[in-house]
Amino acid sequence: MNAPLSDEQLAAFARDGFLVLPNFYERAEVEAVQRGVHLIIGLLIEQHQLAIEQTDFAPETFDAGYQALIAHDRALGGVVYDAAKQIPAFIRLVASAQHEAVVRQVRGTDAPAIAAGGYGIRIDNPCEEKFRAGWHQDYPAQFRSLDGLVFWSSLVPMTDELGPVEFCVGSHKDGLAPVRETDLENPDKTGAYGLTLADETARVSKYKTAAPLTEPCDLVLVDFLTLHRSGENRSARSRWSMQMRWFNFADPTGKRLGWVGSFAAGNDLRAVHPELVVE
Ligand SMILES: O=C(O)CCC(=O)C(=O)O
């Protein structure tokens, strides 16, 4: 547990800014999260007395009934989204000793920390644009510390049609990228979703991209400075994935900011990092 990553894995993470760790989580830990989602969907179907058939729990079909639920009322999808981050098994995974060991090892720190409000379960619904994350780095949307880490893990077997996350390989090495606060092409995107990279096309075209097709229980470890975006879900199923963010109390930038959070904590990027925002 002291050193979960091999030297090769550490080197690959330092080089690429992200790393796939197959079977990082126990099947039972992930299944417990899927069971929680299944339970929430069932409770909503019952509460709203909907004629939606929900099959018994199985890991492959844990979200059975969800497409019918949001077809009935899209707002119920938001209820599932908010409830899912309060599933006890999910919080246990967020705060797990194995995450702490990775942060200690990768950041060489004795001061690992969990980003309050920096964890959740994304539900990327088929053909929905509003909550799709465009090219971004996590730091401006999260703060906490410049050397934070995202633990990203899919709850469904990833396919090209589901729109896997795309990464700009090695982009973390170029530091913080300037951003605009509004997405002119998508004005309904607000907060962190509205941030767009300045000179996005030119910046992104400097890098090779990778979009790993991972399985449930695999981990994708992501540097807070790595450029990445959500793929487009062109399938008939929602893409369920966990994001769990940690940071480092000992990082100088984090200490200077008092480890505050960004948008979700009510803080303004322009007030904290005026140099990052372009008009
Ligand atoms: O899962 C996704 O689509 C994107 C996730 C993301 O951008 C993040 O974890 O920062």
The ligand as an SDF file (V2000), in Angstrom:
LIG
                    3D

 10  9  0  0  0  0  0  0  0  0999 V2000
  -15.8530   12.3220  -17.5010 O   0  0  0  0  0  0  0  0  0  0  0  0
  -15.8080   13.2870  -18.2210 C   0  0  0  0  0  0  0  0  0  0  0  0
  -16.4940   13.3840  -19.2300 O   0  0  0  0  0  0  0  0  0  0  0  0
  -14.9220   14.4480  -17.9290 C   0  0  0  0  0  0  0  0  0  0  0  0
  -14.4380   14.4240  -16.5450 C   0  0  0  0  0  0  0  0  0  0  0  0
  -13.6010   15.5990  -16.2480 C   0  0  0  0  0  0  0  0  0  0  0  0
  -13.4570   16.5000  -17.0100 O   0  0  0  0  0  0  0  0  0  0  0  0
  -12.8980   15.6560  -14.9900 C   0  0  0  0  0  0  0  0  0  0  0  0
  -12.9430   14.7050  -14.2210 O   0  0  0  0  0  0  0  0  0  0  0  0
  -12.2800   16.6740  -14.7310 O   0  0  0  0  0  0  0  0  0  0  0  0
  1  2  2  0
  2  3  1  0
  2  4  1  0
  4  5  1  0
  5  6  1  0
  6  7  2  0
  6  8  1  0
  8  9  2  0
  8 10  1  0
M  END
$$$$
